[in-house]
Amino acid sequence: QVQLVESGGGLVQPGGSLRLSCAASGFTFSRYAMSWYRQAPGKERELVAGITSTGGTTNYADSMKGRFTISRDNAKNTVYLQMNSLKPEDTAVYYCKARWVGSVYWGQGTQVTVSS
């Protein structure tokens, strides 16, 4: 059974940091490109960052560049999102996504709230 389980969300003050994790099981994680998306209330889901199967290439949405870092550990079947200098506008549900050829899997999401 395929599972993507996000964790690490929570309430943080502006300027703070959080590290999200997404633990994968039920498929060959090392074959899959991984991404983080987010969806704020009333808005469409948007790409935050992506990483190739080997971790050799990453990409970021413009508003996250320099603040967020995506990484993966294929030995642990886990992808991470380090988020620094968080802003209130970063408040959203964060989802991880796995993609390989025609297969796409999504996690259930973890809430991140940035507020004083």
Protein Blocks (a to p, Z undefined) as FASTA:
>chain_A
ZZdddehiacddehiacddddddehiafklpccddddddehiacddfbdcdfkopaccdd
fklgokaccdddfklopacdddehiafklgccddddddehjbccddebjaddddZZ
